[in-house]
Amino acid sequence: MFDVKKVSVQIGDGELVFESGKIAKQANGAVYAYYKGSAVIATVCCGEEPSEPIDYVPVSVEYNEKYYAAGKIPGGFLKREGKPKDKEILVSRLIDRPMRPLFDKAFGREIQIVPTVVSSDMINTPDIIAINAASCAVTISDIPFYGPIAAVRVALIDGKYVINPTFQEIPQAELDIVVAGTHDGITMVEGGAREVSEDAMLGAIAAAQPVISKICEAQMEMQKLCGKEKLPLMTIEEKDTSWMDEIREYAYPLEKEASFVKGKANRYAALDKVHRDVKEKYSALLEEDEKREGELDKLFEDMEYEILRSSILNDGVRTDGRKVTEIRPITCEVGLLPSTHGSALFTRGETQSLAITTLGTVQDEQLFDNIDGEKSYSNFMLHYNFPPYSVGECGRLTTGRREIGHGHLAQRALEAVVPKKDKFPYTIRVVSEIMESNGSSSMASVCGGCLSLMDAGVPISKPVAGIAMGLITEGADYSKYVILSDILGEEDHLGDMDFKVAGTKDGITAFQMDIKIAGVTPEIMKKALQQAKDGRMHILSIMTETLAGPRAEISERAPKILSFKVPEDKIGAIIGTGGKTIKGIAAQSGAEVNIDDDGTVMIYGRNNAVAQDAKRLCLAIIEEPEVGKIYHGTVKRIVDFGAFIEILPGKEGLCHISKLSKKRVKNVSDVLTQGQEVDVKLIDIDRMGRLNLSYIDAQTSEGKAD
């Protein structure tokens, strides 16, 4: 009934298997891929041929994880999978970015790739299987594709590169990156690290290449076994464009002059004016055919592409006048928002991030309910917002895939220096509000986020900065190339590479590279990493001039978290019968108090005074009375011969009437009243453990009571 084709490739100690012919046969292409206990079904479909050619690739990737894959039922009120989780969006981007450049615009049809995780052993990561399965599904389909591509995860553990590490191995890694590429070269790298060197990063990429080639070969073998004949590209009529020759000759010098106007808004305005003036001058030609205006817009774009690239390659001059290694002017400001816990404004040229740090308690942690394992919590998060006004436009305020991707990259860059929970028991949220954008707002978020963390008093180990690099090449073999530091939006759009590197003065903490050409040589990669390091050091020097390190104390407006340990045999005394004592401490102080089985007491107060009061009450419960010490107590009962005064929670002593005054006291109530708070001195503990107190000795002694 089924004509199943299968190909396998050895990866580490397991086999990655591609199967087709049994599942989802109505899709243009479908592959069931599995590695040990994790499996993915990847499908691809395409729409109808459009009536007119379009100038982009309408591809979408919808990676999704089913809870049943790990034998779980979704948490929450609704017991079915809902909108995509952040992880699913991030993996969708990992699949999209290396594949998108390999589809031909001339195909024109909508393409949808859906990799679905249907089995997860919670040991082997399904995202890598999904990338390879998606590529294989497209490769064997009838959709034109200049692939295949393949991907592996590379981790550096104990000085060795591990291909496709398990979930359990990844936390031990100094470096964790996903590398994707074709049979001949690397096209995408993304991941994080714990301050690794540039050489370690290059080594990881080199370790990935032969494995990627093997997986690509397996996909090509699969194509031979069951690949469909490719659909034709759209037939584009050869048009007579000679009518544009005169326009190009006239417009090129005007376009070139406008392309070097300083300032993004001014430059765009100058280019727009050139375009409007040219269209007006040649309106008669444009009226002859309604399609000519669109063709003229394409001519303007081609001229801009040519002008920008030739200026950089031949003259080393960029559209804003900078040299290729020059960083835009940078200004930093901290503490500018009066009521936040930490804030910073980082401006680099026309890209600006307003970053805010907020400190919370354990109740503010982020819960993750996914198929990777048991429910987990994170006490550090970074959210990136890109409002339309940052580029001078109107639009909806939404959180899309771009915002999630950029925020994840910036979070990864800072995670390596944020203190662990046992050292700094706060939940930390950083928000980067992009106020202006003209290239590399994600790296501005890293810089601004780092400054806001330090302004809030978060004891990060070292400052972190980020920079975006670009690449302009010429020739089929890319023999002529220029690497750009701190790229503009135009250089990203019209260039051949977007290469982001973040790190400290001692190493890389986050890395993302997308290449629009077939691949880059090791020489280009090495030079780009060194140039990025130089730029990072420059940015760090400016940041540390503004704020050299974390403030000594956290913000006064932040909640105060205190942590200390008590002897395990005292836990019961603090909790009390049915939790009565610990609840009383919380009610009296206004703080939240928790105690673990090992005696660790965690106190969460809305401010320092509240937290310290709760700590005092906890310690008072387990404190042993000390003879000669003055205590601040409360009169509990008055009797004929004296007063019983509570000096510590649950510990009362007798202040005899003779110890109330040096003069004769007829009635105890002449000196003390029930509920009165007084200072008393512990003068004796008798053999039965009874406490004897003196009121008069506390009044004449030097110092104050506790």
N, C-alpha and C positions, 0 to 999 in steps of 0.2 A: 504493500500500500504506500509506503514511504520510500523514496529514493534518497537516503541520507548520505551526505558527503561529509567527511571528517578529516581534519588536519590537526596535528599537534606539534608543539614546540617545547623543548625542555627549557624551563626557567628555574634556575636554582635547583632545589630538590623536588620540584614538581613539574607537571606538564600543563601548559596552557592549551586548551582544546577548543577548536572552532568547529561547530556543526551547523549544517543547513539542510533543509529539505523536509523537516518534520513539523516545525512550529511556524506559525504566522506566514503561511505560504502566499497569501494574497498581497502582502507588502511587496514593494519593488525589490527589496532586499531584506533578509532576516537571518540573523546568526544567533545561535545559542552557544555562549562561551562560558567555560568554567575552568577554575584553577583550584584543585583540591575541593574544599567544601563550599566555595563561593561561586555563584553563577549569575550570569546576566543574559537577558534576551534583548538584543538590539535590533530595531527595525528602522527602515527608511522608506519614505513615500514621497512622491512628487505630485504637484498639481498639474492643471492643464497649461498648455502653452499660451503665454500672454499674447494679446493682439499686437502689442508693440514692444520692441526691445526696451529693457530697463538697464539702468547703469549701476546696479548693485546685485549682490547675491542674496536672494530672499531665503536664507537658511535659518532654521531654529532648532535648538537642541533641548530636549526635555528629559533630562536624567531624573529618575525617580526610584525611591527605595520603598519596598513594601515591608511592613512590619512582620508579615507572616514569614518573610525570608529568614528571620532569626527566631521564629517561634514565639512572636510577641503580639499582643493586642494593643492598638494605639491607646495612649493615655488620654485623660480628659473626658469631657461629656460626650463628644461625638466619637464613635468607635470606628471611624474610617479615616483613611488618609485624606488630608485636606490640601491647602495651598502649599506650594513648594517650600521646604525648609531652607534655611540659609545654606546648609551643606549641599543640598541638591542643586541650588543655583550656582554655587561655586564650582561643583563638578561639571555642570552643564557648560560653564565658561571654559573649563579646562579642555573639554571636548571640542567646543566651537572654535577656539582660537587657532589651533594648529590645522584644522580641517578647512575652515572658511576660505583661506587664500587659494586652495586647490580646486575649488569649483569654478567653472567658467561662467563669466557674466552672460555670455551669449546663450547659455542654456535657458535662462530667463524664468524657469518655473519655480514655484514655491517648493522648498525641500524641508521636510521635517524628520529629524532623527530622534528616536525615542529609545534610549537604553533603560531597561527596567531590571532592578536587582530582585531576583526571585529566590535566591538562596544565599545565606551568609553564615559562615561558621564562626563569625566573630573573632577570627584569627587572621585571615587573609583579606586585605582591603579590596572591596569590590570596585572602587572608582577606577583603578588601573585596568581591571578586566573590562569595564564599561568603555573606556577610551578605545581599547583595541577592538572590542566587539563592534563598536559604532563604525570604525574605519573599515572593518572587514565586511559589514553589512552593505556599506556604500560601494566598496570595491567589487563585490559580486553582483551588485544591482545593475539595472540598465541606465543609471544616472551617470553622466560623464564626470569623471573624477581623476585628477592628476596625482593620485596617491599610489599606494596606501601610506598611512602614517601609523606609527606605533608609539607606545609610551611605557615607561617604567618609573618606579619610585626608587630613588637611591638614598641610602642613609649611611652616614659615617659613624660607625660604632666601634669603640676601642681601637681607633686608628685604621679600621678596615672598611671598605665600601661594601655595603650589603644591598643587593638588588631585590626589590619588592619585599621589604621587611614586614613583619607581622605587626598587628596592632600592639602587641606586647613589647615588641622591640623598638618601636618608634619613639616612645618617651625616653629611651636611653640614648638616643642619637644626638650627636653634636650638630649634624646637618641632616635635613629632611627635605628633599626636592623631588618634584615630578619633572621628568625630561621627556619631551616628545619630539619626533622628527621623522623624516623619510628615510629610505634606504641609504641615501647619500649624505644627509646632514641633519643637524639639529635645527628645529624651528621654534621651539618653545621651552622655556624653563621657568618653574615657579616653586618657591618654597621658603623655608626659614632655617635659621641656624643660630648657634650659640657662639657668636663672634669667631667664625672660622676665617682662615686666610683666603686670599684670592686663589692661591695655588690649590687649596683643598677644594674650592668650588670647581676649578677647571678639571681637577682629577675626577670629581664626581660625574661631570658631564662626559668626560672621556670614557669612564667606566660604563656609562649608559649606551653609548653609540653601537657597540657590537651586538648588544642584546636587542636593541631597536631594529637593527638590520635583520636579525634572525626572525623577529616577529613579522616584519614586512615581507620577508620571503615566504613565510607560512601563509600570509594572506594572498600573495600572488599565486601560490600553489592552489589555494582554495578557489581563486578566480578561474584557473585553468579547469578545475573539476566541475564547477557549477556556475560560473559567471555568465550573466546574460549579455546579449549584444547591446551596446550602448545606444541610447536614444540620440537622434541628431541634434546638433545645436541649431539655434534659430538661424534661418537664412537672412542675412542682412544685405540688402541691395547695395551694390556699389553706386555711390552717389557722386555726382559731379560737384566737387568742392572748389573748383577753380574760382567760383564767385567770391570765395573768402580770401584769395591771395592778396588782393588789394587791401582788404580790411586788415589782414594780419600785418602787412607792411606798414600800414598807418598806425595800427593800435599797439604794436610790440614796444616801441620806445615809450609810449605813454604808460603801458602796463608795467614796464620795467621801472620807470620813475616812481609810480605809485606804490610798487612793491617794497620800496625802501623808505617809505614815510615812517617816522618814529611813532610808536604808540599803536597798539592793536586797533583801537576804535578809529583813530585818525587814518591808519593804513586801510582799514576796511572801507572807510568813507571815501578815501581817494580812489580806491579800486572801483567802488560802486559808481563814482562819478565818471570815471573813464568808460565804464561799460555803458552807462546811460548816454553819454555823449557820442560814443561810437554808434550805438543803435539809432540815435537820432540822425546822425550824419548819413547813415546808410539805410534809412527807413524805407526808401523806395525798393532797394534790393530785398529787404526782409519781407515786404508786402507781396512779393511775387510767389512766395510759398510759405504757408503758415508754420512749417516745420523748421524753417531756417533760423528762427530765433533760438530754438533749443540747440541747434548745431553751433550757433555762435557762442552760446554759453559754454558749450564744451570746448570751443576754441580758447576762450578766456581761461578756463581751468588748465588746459594744456600749456598755455603760455606761462601761467603762474608756476606750474610744475617745472617747466624748463628753466625759467629765470631763477627760481630758488636754488635748484640743484646745480646749475652751471656756475652760479656765483660762488657757492660753497666749494665746489670741486676745483674751480679754476682760480678763484681769487681769495678763497678762505674768508669770505665776508658773508654774514647772515643778514636777513631782512631787517633786523633791528640794529645792525651796525656792529654787532659783537664779533670777536674772533671765535674760532671754533671751540677753544677750551675755556672761554670766558664765562663766568657765572654772572647772572643778573644782579643788580644791587639788592642787598638784603637788609631789612630792618626787623628788629625783634623788640617786643614789649611784653612785660608780664604784670600780673596783678591789676589789670585795667578794669575788671568787672567787680564792683564793690561787695556783692553779696554771695559770690560763688566761692567754692573751696579753693580753686586754682584756675587761673586763666592766662592765656597768652595770645598775642597777635603776631603771626609770622607772615612777613611780606617778602616775596622774591619777585622782583619785576612787577608784572601785572597778575601775579597769582598770589592769593592771600587766604590764609586759614585763621579763623578765630576758633581756638581750641579751649575747651572747658573741661576741667576735671572735677568730678563729684565723688566723694567718699561715702560709702554706706556700710551697713552691717551685713552679717551672714544671711539675714532675711532678704537681702537685695541680690543675692547671687543668681546667675543665669542658669536655669535648668535645661539640660539637653536630654531629650527622650528620642533616641534613634536606635538603629539596628546594630550599632557598633559594639554594644555591650549593655551593662546596667545603666540606669539613669545616672548622669554625671552633672556636676555643678562647676561653674567657672566664676572666679571672683575678679576677673579682669575682662573688660569689653571695650571696644572702640567702635563708635558709630560715625559714619561719614555722610554728610548731607550736601547735596549739590543743587541749590535752588536756582531757578531760571534767571534771577536777577544777577547772578554771578557772571553771566555772559551778556548782560544787558537785554534780556528777552522776557517776554511774558510766557507763563505756562503754569501747569499744575505742579503743586508740591507733592512729589511722590517719592517712594523708595523703590528703585528699580534694581536690576541686576548689576548695573554699573556701580551704584552706591554700595551695594553689598560687597562686590569684588574689591573696590578700592579700600573700603573700611577693613576688610579682612587682611589685605596686604599691609596696611599701616599698623593694624593690631599685631600682626606677626613680627613686624620690625621692632616693636616696643616690648613684646612679651619676654624677650630674652633678658631684659634688664629690670623688669618689675619684680619686686621681692616676693618670695613664696608666702603662702598664707600663714604658715607657722611663724614667720618672722614679722609679718605685717598683716594682722587679721582683719583687714578691711576689704570690702567689695569696692572695686575701682571702675568707674565709668568715664571714658574720655569721649567727648563729642567734638568732631571737627566740622564747623560750619564754613563752607567755602564762600567767601565774600566776593572774590574775584577769581577768574580763571583764564589763564593763557598758557596752559601746559603744566603738567606734573603737579596737579593738586593733591594727588595721593601722597607724594613725597613732602609736600608742604604740610600735610596732615601729620606726618611723622615728626617733623621738626616742631610744629606748633604743639602737638600732643606731648612731646617730650618736655618742652618748656612749661606747659601747664601742669604736668605731673610734678615737676620740681617746685613750681610755685605753690602747689598744694601741700608740699612737705612729704611727698611719697619718696621713700629712700631708694630710688633706682640706683643700680650699681654704677652706671656710666651714662652720659648723654648720648643720644642717638640722632643721626641726621640721615636724610635720604636725598638722592639725586636721580634724575631721569636722563639717560643718554640716548643719542640717536645715531643713525648711520646713513650716509649717502654714498652710493656706489656707482661705478660706470664700467661698462663692458660685460660680456658674457661670463668672464672668469673673475669678475669683481677685482681686477688687478689694481684699479684706481679707486680709492675710497677715502672718506673723511669721517671721523668719529666726532660727534657733537656733544658737548657738555651742556646740561640744563636746557633741554629743548623747549621750543615754543609749540603752541598748538599746530601751526602750519607745518612745522618740521616733523611733527609726529604724523600728521595726515599725509604729507607728501614724501616722507622719508621711507627708508627700508627697514628700520628697526626701532622698537621702543623697548628700552633696556633700563629697568629701575633697580637701583642698589641702595640698600639702607644698612647702616651699621654704626659701630662705635669707633673710637680711634684704634681699637685693637682687632677689629674684624667685622665680618658681614653678619647681619641678623635677618635680613630678608632680601629676596632676589626674585625678579620677574622679568622675563625676556620674551618678546614676541617678534618674530622675523617675518617679513613679507616676501623675502626672496627665498631661493632654494635652500640656502644655508649659509652659515658663516664659517670661515676658517678658524682654526685654533689661534692663529696670529692675530686676527681681528678681535677675537674674544679676549685674549690676554691683554691687548692694548686697551680695549674698552674698559676692562676691569681696573687697570692701573689708572686710567684717566678718571674713572668714577671715584676711585680712592682719593685721588688728589682733590677732586671737587668736594668730596665728603669732608675732608680735613679742613678745607677752606670754610665750609658752612659751619662746621663744629666750632671753629675758632670764633666766629661771629656770635654764635649762640651762647658760648660760655663767657663772652665778654658781658653779655646781658645778665646771665645767671649762671654762675660757675658750677653749682650743684644744688641738690635739694635743700630747701629751707630746714633749719634745725628742728622746728616743731611743725606739726600739721596745723592747718588753718583752725582758728578759734571757732569758726562756724561749723566745722566738721564734727560729726559725732565722735565721742571718745570711747575707744575700746581698750579695756584693760584685761590683761591675762596674767594669772599667777597660779601657783600650785599649792595645795594644802595636803597634809598627810591623809592617806586613804582612810585611816580610822576616824577621821574628822568629817568625812563626807556626809554621814548620816546626821551629824549635828547641824550642818548647814542646811540640809534639805528639810529636816524636821519630820514629824509624824504627818504622813499624807501630803508632804510638801508645804506644810503650814509655815515653817520658818523661812524658806527661800521665797515663798510668795509674799510674806510679810516684808522682807528686805526690799523686794521689787516695789511693793506698794509704798513703803516709807520713803525710798530714795527716788522713785520714778525711773529707775533703770531696769533693763532686762538682764537677768542673771541666770546663767546656765552652768552646770557642773558636770564634767565627764567622769567616767568610772575610774580614771587614773588620778583624779583629784585636780584636774585642770579646771579652773574657774574662769569663765568668760563673762565680762560685764560690758554691756552696750548702753551707753548713756548719751542723751541728746547733746550734752556738753561735758566738759571736764569735771565741773563741780558735782554734777549728778553722779557720774561714774565713780569719782573718788569717795563720795558718801556711801555708795553701795559697797565699795571695797572695804571701807572702815567697818561697816556693819558685819560683813562676812568674817573679817579677821577678828573682830571682837568676840564672835561666837566661839572661836577655837582658841582664843587667847587664855592663858593660865594667869590667874591673879598673882601680882608680884608685890610682896611686902615693901612698904616704903614709897610706893608709886601713888601719885595723885590721879584720881579718876573723876570724870564728869558723869554723875549718876542721876537717877530719878527716884524721888521718894515714893515708895510703893504703899507702905503702911505706917501708921503712927500708933504706938502703944504707950502705956503709962511710963515704961522704963526707957524708951528711946524710939528710933525709927529704923525701919528696914528700907535700905536703899539699893536699887539695882545698879551695879557699876559696870557690868558686862551683860550682854543678852543671856538671860537665864541664870545669872549669878548675882545673888543678893547678899548683903552683909548688914550687920547691926551696928548702928551708931548709937551708943549708950547715951542717956541724957546727960551724963557727966562729961561727954566729949562734944557737947554743943557750944559751950561757952566757958570762959575762965571764971565767970561769975556763976552763982547758983541759979539754976533754971527750975522754976516751979512746974511748968507745963511744957511738954515737947512742942505743942502747937504754938507756943509763943515764939518759937524760932523757925520751925519748919511747917510746911503744909503739904498735904498729899498731892502728888503730881509735880511738885517743885523740882527744878533741875539745879543741882548743887555740886560743888567740888568737894570731894572727901578724900582722905588719905587712908590707905590700907595699912593698919599698924600691926596686925597680927592675924595669923591663921592658926587656929588651935588644932589639937591632935585629932579632933573629929572633923576637921576641914571647914569649920565655920569661920566666916570672915568678920573681923572686928575693924570698924571704921572710926575715923575721927573727923568731925566737921571743923573744929577749931584749929587743928593742926594743918589742915589744907589751906585755911585762910591766912595763916602766918608763915607758911612755907614759901620759898621762892619758886617762881615758875608757874606755869598754868597747867591745868589738868588736861589729859587727853580727851 
